Amino acid sequence: MNKQIADLIVSSNAVFTGLSEVPVPASIAIANNRIIGIGSKEEMMAFTGETTKVYSFEDQLIMPGFHDFHLHVMDGAVAMESANLFSARSEAEALEIIRDFAESKPDEPWVIGSVWDAGYWETKQLPNRYALDLVVPDRPALMFHAEGHYAWVNSKALKIAGIDRNTENPAFGIIGKDKNGEPDGLLYEKAMGAVIKHAYNFTKEKKRELFQNFLAYAASQGVTAVHDLFATESLAILTDYGLFKEFEDRGELTTRIHLWPALDGDLERAKHLRETYQTDMLRVSGLKQFIDGVITARTAYLLEPYADQADTRGETSFPPDMIKKWVVEADKAGFSIRFHAIGDGAIRLAFDSYEEAQKANGKRDSRHSIEHVEVIHPDDIHRFKELDVTASMQPDHFAMSERGVYTERIGAEREKYVFSINTLQKAGARLAFGTDFPIDILNPLLQIYRAVTRIDSSGETVWHPHERITLAEALKAYTAGSAYGTFRENELGTLEVGKLADIAVLERNLFAIPVEEIPDTKAQLTIVDGKVVFDHTETLIQK
């Protein structure tokens, strides 16, 4: 029988298949969109033909493609073209970045920025609209906080959104007010929606351009699959699954996209979307919703009051009974569910909802997950294994918030159970890693670095060293863990014969370099569905 001829062969002294703890020398043969052989270079020579492209690497790391389990595609694409304020260490620095950015884009109707964090500013004081008016007086401006759950806007943006002193807070939203009762330019949670719907009202052509940029960026990072999670009603204006399908139909979808529309009680819509999008490259994988907000804004839902503000423990985004009802119904219809749950109260409510679904509908392989899992109550740790729930985490998140501010909010006792990655893994939780892009950059290696070092926002101190995990464990969480989280462990997540050919090649072997060099390691080659979608290498030998 004639042996199949490979389209591509990639070889290296360091191949991390995901099946063991260390890389091994190997060669991988790919035909169409599958891996057809793995073995020695000599063995794989049998698959070469006239048209086979052979990539011969030395010690660069070949591994399964990074599978980002939690991000926001179009929101991220907008952020790629926005002012990045993360480096600002004062309000004045942030304003300088905004001014320069606005001047560089004189024709844009809105000035958009993101990832500012007053916790890093000298004063630690939140900004107001008047300061923003000084640098952007003539156009509306919208600056998202680093955690994406509140925004800083100027007077022009408030006017366009119709927000004034008489505007009432929406449910699960707050319009910040100054001492005179006037809007101060800070909008929390769902209060952002009135501004976003104007700022993000893009043409189809603009959306195409944004999406194209996202795909190119993902490929350049070694990211081969992503999960596009529902990101609040106000951002729904950006959601355009039809656009993704258009790219797929043209053969231009270079990243697998798993869609997670809103869990909102409208199961007919959810079922219709699930039937419409169900291919290897583009599929609805389940439903997603928010239970709470974030710690720094005190909108995360805690079991006990905040340590620095005893009159609040946050609140849930919807009534708990409604959340449970939605889960029971969606679970019965066979949907996987994912909840944004950051506070210990929110995490417990997510577990209670999943447990209720099990009791009502019987145990099934549901692959539900909890997103972020920042502050967990120790009594709930065991429930990940018990209810077979995935812990979907973004390790760099603990280094994004200023540690002192974060700890002040929750107090010393709860601080012991912050981002308990290793504790959860030891207790039998299945880990799946991602970035939450654009809350964080799309670079997977920054997440890997934080998971293995636990170095906090100071850049020097280790936050809970016992929560570090090994490099192999971190890579598996970012590949096999994500594949399992969406029922694709038989197709994706490890390098094995018969699996889909989603492969990343990094410029260096992560297992052989100092850990501090991990985040700066670049992708050399990215293969999705058997096709090279990013090539930054000169080691190609054309047969």
C-alpha positions as CSV (number, residue, x, y, z in Angstrom):
1,M,0.0,0.0,0.0
2,N,1.3,3.4,-0.9
3,K,2.2,5.6,2.1
4,Q,0.4,8.9,2.3
5,I,2.5,11.9,1.1
6,A,2.9,14.7,3.7
7,D,2.2,18.3,2.8
8,L,4.5,19.4,5.7
9,I,7.1,17.9,7.9
10,V,8.4,19.7,11.0
11,S,11.3,18.4,13.1
12,S,13.1,19.5,16.2
13,N,15.3,18.1,19.0
14,A,12.6,19.5,21.4
15,V,9.0,18.4,20.7
16,F,6.5,18.8,23.6
17,T,3.7,16.5,22.6
18,G,1.7,17.1,25.8
19,L,1.8,13.4,26.6
20,S,4.9,13.6,28.8
21,E,6.5,16.1,31.1
22,V,9.5,17.0,28.9
23,P,10.2,17.6,25.2
24,V,11.8,14.8,23.0
25,P,13.5,14.8,19.6
26,A,10.8,14.1,17.0
27,S,9.6,14.7,13.5
28,I,5.9,15.3,12.6
29,A,4.3,14.6,9.2
30,I,1.1,16.4,8.2
31,A,-1.3,15.8,5.3
32,N,-4.4,17.8,4.6
33,N,-5.4,19.0,8.1
34,R,-4.2,16.0,10.2
35,I,-1.0,14.6,11.8
36,I,-0.3,11.4,9.9
37,G,3.0,10.4,11.5
38,I,5.3,11.1,14.5
39,G,8.7,9.6,14.8
40,S,12.4,10.0,14.1
41,K,13.5,12.2,11.1
42,E,14.5,9.1,9.3
43,E,11.1,7.4,9.8
44,M,9.2,10.5,8.6
45,M,11.3,10.7,5.4
46,A,9.0,7.9,4.1
47,F,6.2,10.5,4.0
48,T,8.1,13.0,1.8
49,G,7.2,13.6,-1.8
50,E,7.9,16.2,-4.6
51,T,5.7,18.8,-2.9
52,T,6.4,18.2,0.7
53,K,7.7,21.2,2.6
54,V,10.2,20.3,5.3
55,Y,10.9,22.6,8.3
56,S,14.0,21.5,10.1
57,F,14.5,23.1,13.5
58,E,17.3,22.5,15.9
59,D,16.4,23.2,19.5
60,Q,13.3,25.3,19.0
61,L,10.3,24.0,20.8
62,I,7.5,22.4,18.8
63,M,4.3,22.1,20.8
64,P,0.5,21.9,20.3
65,G,-0.9,25.3,19.3
66,F,-1.9,27.6,22.2
67,H,-5.7,27.3,22.8
68,D,-6.9,30.5,24.5
69,F,-9.8,29.4,26.6
70,H,-11.1,32.9,27.4
71,L,-11.1,36.1,25.3
72,H,-13.2,38.6,23.4
73,V,-12.4,38.7,19.7
74,M,-13.9,41.9,18.5
75,D,-13.4,43.9,21.7
76,G,-9.8,42.8,21.5
77,A,-9.5,43.9,17.9
78,V,-10.8,47.4,18.8
79,A,-8.3,47.6,21.7
80,M,-5.4,46.8,19.3
81,E,-6.2,50.1,17.7
82,S,-6.7,52.0,20.9
83,A,-4.6,54.0,23.4
84,N,-2.9,51.6,25.8
85,L,-2.7,53.2,29.3
86,F,-1.2,50.3,31.3
87,S,2.2,51.9,31.6
88,A,0.9,55.1,33.1
89,R,2.0,55.6,36.7
90,S,0.0,58.8,37.3
91,E,-3.1,60.5,36.0
92,A,-0.9,63.1,34.2
93,E,1.0,60.3,32.4
94,A,-2.3,58.6,31.4
95,L,-3.6,62.0,30.0
96,E,-0.3,62.5,28.1
97,I,-0.7,59.1,26.4
98,I,-4.4,60.0,25.6
99,R,-3.5,63.4,24.2
100,D,-0.7,62.0,21.9
101,F,-3.0,59.2,20.8
102,A,-5.9,61.6,20.0
103,E,-3.6,63.8,18.0
104,S,-2.3,60.8,16.0
105,K,-5.9,59.9,15.0
106,P,-7.5,63.2,14.1
107,D,-10.2,61.6,11.9
108,E,-11.5,59.0,14.3
109,P,-14.9,60.1,15.6
110,W,-14.2,58.6,19.1
111,V,-11.0,58.5,21.1
112,I,-10.8,55.1,22.7
113,G,-8.3,53.7,25.3
114,S,-8.0,50.9,27.7
115,V,-6.1,49.3,30.7
116,W,-5.6,52.3,32.9
117,D,-5.4,51.4,36.6
118,A,-5.4,54.2,39.3
119,G,-4.1,51.5,41.8
120,Y,-0.7,52.1,40.1
121,W,-0.9,55.9,40.2
122,E,1.0,57.8,42.9
123,T,-2.3,59.2,44.4
124,K,-4.4,56.1,43.9
125,Q,-7.2,58.6,43.2
126,L,-9.8,57.8,40.5
127,P,-9.8,60.3,37.7
128,N,-12.8,62.4,36.5
129,R,-14.3,63.7,33.3
130,Y,-12.9,67.3,33.7
131,A,-9.3,66.1,33.4
132,L,-10.2,64.2,30.3
133,D,-12.0,67.2,28.8
134,L,-8.8,69.2,28.9
135,V,-6.9,66.8,26.6
136,V,-9.9,65.7,24.5
137,P,-12.3,68.7,24.4
138,D,-13.7,68.2,20.9
139,R,-14.5,64.5,20.6
140,P,-16.1,61.9,22.8
141,A,-13.5,59.8,24.8
142,L,-13.9,56.4,26.3
143,M,-11.2,54.8,28.5
144,F,-11.7,51.3,29.8
145,H,-10.2,50.4,33.2
146,A,-7.7,47.5,33.2
147,E,-10.3,45.0,34.3
148,G,-12.9,46.2,31.8
149,H,-15.7,46.6,34.3
150,Y,-15.7,50.3,34.5
151,A,-14.8,53.2,32.3
152,W,-13.6,56.8,32.4
153,V,-15.3,59.1,29.9
154,N,-15.3,62.8,29.0
155,S,-18.3,65.2,29.0
156,K,-18.8,64.9,25.3
157,A,-19.3,61.1,25.7
158,L,-21.8,61.6,28.6
159,K,-23.7,64.1,26.4
160,I,-23.9,61.7,23.4
161,A,-25.1,58.9,25.7
162,G,-27.7,61.2,27.3
163,I,-26.3,60.8,30.8
164,D,-26.9,63.7,33.2
165,R,-27.5,64.3,36.9
166,N,-31.1,62.9,36.5
167,T,-30.2,59.7,34.8
168,E,-30.9,56.7,37.0
169,N,-28.5,53.8,37.5
170,P,-29.3,50.7,35.3
171,A,-29.6,47.3,37.1
172,F,-26.1,46.2,38.0
173,G,-24.6,49.5,37.0
174,I,-23.5,52.7,38.7
175,I,-23.1,56.2,37.2
176,G,-20.4,57.9,39.3
177,K,-21.4,61.3,40.7
178,D,-19.4,64.1,42.2
179,K,-20.4,65.9,45.5
180,N,-22.8,68.2,43.5
181,G,-24.7,65.2,42.1
182,E,-23.2,65.7,38.6
183,P,-21.9,62.6,36.6
184,D,-18.1,62.5,37.4
185,G,-17.1,60.6,34.2
186,L,-16.9,57.1,35.8
187,L,-19.3,54.4,34.7
188,Y,-19.4,51.1,36.4
189,E,-20.6,47.7,34.9
190,K,-23.8,48.1,32.9
191,A,-23.8,51.9,33.1
192,M,-21.0,51.7,30.4
193,G,-23.5,50.4,27.8
194,A,-25.1,53.8,27.0
195,V,-21.6,55.1,25.8
196,I,-20.3,51.9,24.2
197,K,-23.3,51.6,21.9
198,H,-22.3,54.9,20.2
199,A,-18.5,54.4,20.4
200,Y,-18.6,50.9,18.9
201,N,-21.1,51.5,16.1
202,F,-18.7,50.4,13.3
203,T,-19.4,49.8,9.7
204,K,-19.2,46.2,8.3
205,E,-16.1,47.1,6.4
206,K,-14.4,48.4,9.6
207,K,-15.4,45.2,11.4
208,R,-13.8,43.2,8.6
209,E,-10.6,45.1,9.0
210,L,-10.6,44.7,12.8
211,F,-11.2,41.0,12.5
212,Q,-8.4,40.5,9.9
213,N,-6.0,42.3,12.3
214,F,-7.0,40.0,15.1
215,L,-6.5,36.8,13.1
216,A,-3.0,38.0,12.0
217,Y,-2.1,38.9,15.6
218,A,-3.3,35.5,17.0
219,A,-1.3,33.6,14.4
220,S,1.8,35.6,15.3
221,Q,1.5,34.6,18.9
222,G,1.2,30.8,18.2
223,V,-2.5,30.9,19.1
224,T,-4.4,28.3,17.0
225,A,-7.8,28.2,18.8
226,V,-9.7,30.7,20.9
227,H,-13.0,31.0,22.8
228,D,-15.0,34.1,22.1
229,L,-17.0,34.7,25.3
230,F,-20.1,36.9,25.6
231,A,-18.9,40.2,27.0
232,T,-21.9,42.2,28.4
233,E,-25.0,43.4,26.5
234,S,-23.3,46.7,25.7
235,L,-20.5,45.0,23.7
236,A,-23.1,42.9,21.8
237,I,-23.0,45.6,19.2
238,L,-19.6,44.2,18.1
239,T,-20.8,40.6,18.0
240,D,-21.0,39.5,14.4
241,Y,-20.8,35.7,14.0
242,G,-21.9,36.1,10.4
243,L,-18.6,38.0,9.8
244,F,-16.6,35.1,11.2
245,K,-18.6,32.7,8.9
246,E,-17.8,34.9,5.9
247,F,-14.1,34.5,6.6
248,E,-14.5,30.7,7.0
249,D,-16.4,30.4,3.7
250,R,-13.6,32.2,2.0
251,G,-11.0,30.0,3.6
252,E,-9.5,32.9,5.5
253,L,-10.3,31.8,9.1
254,T,-6.9,31.1,10.4
255,T,-7.8,30.6,14.0
256,R,-10.4,28.1,15.3
257,I,-13.2,30.1,17.1
258,H,-15.4,28.6,19.8
259,L,-18.4,30.9,20.4
260,W,-20.1,31.4,23.7
261,P,-23.2,33.6,23.4
262,A,-25.2,34.8,26.4
263,L,-26.9,32.6,28.9
264,D,-30.0,34.8,29.3
265,G,-33.1,32.6,29.3
266,D,-33.6,32.8,25.6
267,L,-32.9,29.1,24.7
268,E,-34.5,29.2,21.3
269,R,-32.0,31.8,20.2
270,A,-29.1,29.8,21.7
271,K,-30.3,26.5,20.0
272,H,-30.6,28.3,16.7
273,L,-27.0,29.6,17.0
274,R,-25.8,26.2,18.0
275,E,-27.4,24.7,14.9
276,T,-26.1,27.5,12.6
277,Y,-22.4,27.4,13.8
278,Q,-21.1,23.9,14.1
279,T,-17.9,23.3,12.1
280,D,-14.4,22.3,13.0
281,M,-13.3,25.9,12.6
282,L,-16.3,27.8,13.9
283,R,-18.8,26.5,16.4
284,V,-21.0,27.4,19.3
285,S,-19.6,25.5,22.3
286,G,-22.0,26.7,25.0
287,L,-23.3,29.7,26.9
288,K,-21.7,32.3,29.1
289,Q,-22.8,34.9,31.7
290,F,-21.5,37.1,34.5
291,I,-22.4,36.5,38.1
292,D,-20.4,39.4,39.4
293,G,-17.8,42.2,38.7
294,V,-14.3,42.7,39.9
295,I,-12.5,43.2,43.3
296,T,-11.0,46.6,42.7
297,A,-14.3,48.2,41.8
298,R,-16.0,46.3,44.7
299,T,-18.4,44.8,42.3
300,A,-17.2,41.2,42.8
301,Y,-19.8,39.4,45.0
302,L,-18.3,38.3,48.3
303,L,-19.7,36.1,51.1
304,E,-18.6,38.7,53.7
305,P,-18.3,42.5,53.4
306,Y,-15.2,44.1,51.8
307,A,-12.4,44.7,54.2
308,D,-12.1,48.4,53.3
309,Q,-15.8,49.1,52.9
310,A,-18.0,47.3,55.4
311,D,-21.3,48.4,54.0
312,T,-20.9,46.3,50.8
313,R,-20.1,42.8,49.7
314,G,-20.9,43.5,46.0
315,E,-23.9,42.1,44.3
316,T,-24.9,39.5,41.7
317,S,-25.6,40.7,38.1
318,F,-28.9,38.9,38.1
319,P,-31.0,37.5,41.0
320,P,-29.6,34.1,42.2
321,D,-32.9,32.3,41.6
322,M,-32.9,33.5,38.0
323,I,-29.3,32.4,37.5
324,K,-30.1,28.9,38.8
325,K,-33.3,28.7,36.6
326,W,-31.3,29.6,33.5
327,V,-28.6,27.0,34.3
328,V,-31.1,24.2,34.9
329,E,-32.9,24.9,31.6
330,A,-29.7,25.3,29.5
331,D,-28.1,22.2,31.1
332,K,-31.2,20.2,30.2
333,A,-30.8,21.4,26.6
334,G,-27.3,20.0,26.6
335,F,-25.4,23.3,26.8
336,S,-22.0,23.8,28.5
337,I,-22.1,26.9,30.7
338,R,-19.4,29.3,31.8
339,F,-19.8,31.9,34.6
340,H,-17.6,34.9,35.2
341,A,-17.2,34.5,39.0
342,I,-14.5,36.4,40.8
343,G,-15.7,36.7,44.4
344,D,-16.2,33.8,46.8
345,G,-19.9,34.5,46.8
346,A,-20.1,34.4,43.1
347,I,-18.0,31.2,42.8
348,R,-20.3,29.5,45.4
349,L,-23.4,30.6,43.5
350,A,-21.9,29.1,40.3
351,F,-21.3,25.8,42.0
352,D,-24.8,25.8,43.6
353,S,-26.3,26.4,40.1
354,Y,-24.4,23.5,38.5
355,E,-25.2,21.3,41.4
356,E,-28.9,22.2,41.1
357,A,-28.8,21.3,37.4
358,Q,-27.3,17.9,38.2
359,K,-30.0,17.2,40.7
360,A,-32.7,18.3,38.3
361,N,-31.4,16.8,35.1
362,G,-29.2,13.9,36.3
363,K,-25.4,13.7,36.1
364,R,-24.0,14.2,32.6
365,D,-20.7,15.1,31.0
366,S,-21.5,18.8,30.9
367,R,-18.0,20.4,31.0
368,H,-19.3,23.5,32.8
369,S,-16.6,26.0,33.9
370,I,-16.0,28.9,36.2
371,E,-14.0,31.9,34.8
372,H,-11.3,33.7,36.8
373,V,-11.8,32.0,40.2
374,E,-9.9,34.8,42.0
375,V,-11.1,34.7,45.6
376,I,-12.4,31.2,46.5
377,H,-13.7,30.1,49.9
378,P,-11.7,27.0,51.0
379,D,-14.9,25.1,51.6
380,D,-15.6,25.2,47.8
381,I,-12.3,24.1,46.4
382,H,-13.3,20.4,46.4
383,R,-16.4,21.1,44.3
384,F,-14.4,21.5,41.1
385,K,-13.6,17.8,41.1
386,E,-17.0,16.7,42.6
387,L,-19.0,18.5,40.0
388,D,-16.4,18.1,37.2
389,V,-16.2,21.8,36.6
390,T,-13.2,23.4,34.7
391,A,-11.2,26.1,36.4
392,S,-10.7,28.6,33.6
393,M,-7.9,31.0,34.7
394,Q,-5.7,33.7,33.4
395,P,-2.5,33.6,35.5
396,D,-1.3,37.1,34.6
397,H,-4.4,38.6,36.2
398,F,-2.9,38.5,39.6
399,A,0.0,40.6,38.4
400,M,-2.2,43.1,36.6
401,S,-3.9,44.6,39.7
402,E,-1.7,46.5,42.2
403,R,-1.3,43.9,44.9
404,G,-1.6,46.3,47.9
405,V,-4.9,47.7,46.6
406,Y,-6.2,44.2,45.9
407,T,-5.3,43.0,49.4
408,E,-6.8,46.0,51.1
409,R,-10.2,45.2,49.4
410,I,-10.4,41.6,50.6
411,G,-8.3,41.6,53.8
412,A,-5.7,39.2,55.0
413,E,-7.8,36.1,55.6
414,R,-9.3,35.9,52.1
415,E,-6.0,36.9,50.6
416,K,-4.7,33.3,51.4
417,Y,-7.1,32.0,48.7
418,V,-6.3,34.3,45.8
419,F,-5.7,32.7,42.4
420,S,-5.1,29.3,44.0
421,I,-3.9,27.6,40.8
422,N,-1.8,24.8,42.3
423,T,-4.3,24.2,45.2
424,L,-7.1,23.7,42.7
425,Q,-5.1,21.4,40.5
426,K,-4.0,19.3,43.5
427,A,-7.7,19.1,44.5
428,G,-8.5,17.6,41.1
429,A,-9.7,20.6,39.2
430,R,-9.1,20.6,35.5
431,L,-7.3,23.8,34.5
432,A,-7.7,25.7,31.3
433,F,-5.7,28.8,30.6
434,G,-6.3,31.9,28.5
435,T,-5.7,35.7,28.5
436,D,-9.1,37.5,28.7
437,F,-7.8,39.6,25.8
438,P,-8.1,42.6,25.6
439,I,-8.0,42.8,29.4
440,D,-4.5,41.4,28.9
441,I,-2.3,41.0,25.9
442,L,-2.7,37.9,23.7
443,N,0.8,36.6,24.4
444,P,0.3,33.1,26.0
445,L,3.9,33.1,27.3
446,L,3.2,35.9,29.8
447,Q,0.4,33.7,31.3
448,I,2.8,30.7,31.4
449,Y,5.5,32.8,33.1
450,R,3.1,34.0,35.9
451,A,1.9,30.4,36.5
452,V,5.4,29.0,37.0
453,T,6.8,32.0,38.9
454,R,3.9,33.7,40.7
455,I,5.8,36.9,40.5
456,D,3.3,39.7,41.5
457,S,2.8,43.3,40.2
458,S,6.0,44.5,41.8
459,G,8.0,42.4,39.4
460,E,10.0,41.0,42.2
461,T,7.9,39.4,45.0
462,V,6.4,35.9,44.7
463,W,2.7,35.9,45.6
464,H,2.0,32.5,47.4
465,P,5.0,30.4,46.1
466,H,3.0,27.2,47.0
467,E,0.6,28.1,44.1
468,R,3.3,27.8,41.4
469,I,2.9,25.0,38.9
470,T,5.4,23.3,36.6
471,L,6.1,24.4,33.1
472,A,4.7,21.2,31.7
473,E,1.5,21.7,33.8
474,A,1.1,25.2,32.6
475,L,1.5,24.3,28.9
476,K,-1.0,21.5,29.3
477,A,-3.5,23.8,30.8
478,Y,-3.1,26.1,27.8
479,T,-3.5,23.3,25.2
480,A,-5.0,20.0,26.4
481,G,-6.9,21.7,29.3
482,S,-8.7,24.0,26.9
483,A,-9.4,21.2,24.4
484,Y,-11.0,19.1,27.1
485,G,-13.1,22.1,28.3
486,T,-14.9,22.1,24.9
487,F,-15.1,18.4,24.2
488,R,-12.2,18.4,21.7
489,E,-9.6,16.4,23.5
490,N,-9.8,13.7,20.8
491,E,-8.9,16.3,18.1
492,L,-6.8,19.0,19.7
493,G,-4.5,19.7,22.6
494,T,-1.7,17.2,22.1
495,L,0.5,16.1,19.2
496,E,-0.7,12.6,18.2
497,V,-1.3,10.8,15.0
498,G,-4.9,11.3,13.8
499,K,-5.4,14.7,15.5
500,L,-5.9,18.0,13.8
501,A,-2.7,19.7,12.9
502,D,-2.6,22.8,15.1
503,I,1.0,23.4,16.0
504,A,3.2,26.2,17.3
505,V,7.0,26.4,17.0
506,L,8.7,28.8,19.5
507,E,12.1,30.4,18.8
508,R,13.5,28.8,22.0
509,N,13.0,25.7,24.1
510,L,11.1,26.9,27.2
511,F,12.4,24.0,29.1
512,A,16.1,25.0,28.6
513,I,16.0,28.8,29.3
514,P,15.8,30.9,32.5
515,V,12.2,31.5,33.5
516,E,12.5,35.3,33.2
517,E,13.1,34.8,29.4
518,I,9.8,33.0,28.9
519,P,7.5,36.0,28.3
520,D,9.8,37.4,25.6
521,T,10.0,34.2,23.6
522,K,8.4,34.6,20.2
523,A,6.5,32.2,17.9
524,Q,8.5,31.1,14.9
525,L,5.8,29.2,13.0
526,T,2.1,28.6,13.5
527,I,0.2,25.8,11.8
528,V,-3.7,25.7,11.9
529,D,-5.6,22.9,10.4
530,G,-2.5,21.7,8.6
531,K,-1.8,25.1,7.0
532,V,1.1,27.5,7.8
533,V,-0.6,30.7,9.0
534,F,2.5,32.5,10.4
535,D,6.0,32.0,9.3
536,H,8.9,33.9,10.9
537,T,11.6,31.4,10.1
538,E,14.4,30.9,7.6
539,T,14.8,27.3,8.3
540,L,12.5,26.1,5.5
541,I,14.1,23.6,3.1
542,Q,11.9,23.5,0.0
543,K,11.8,20.0,-1.4
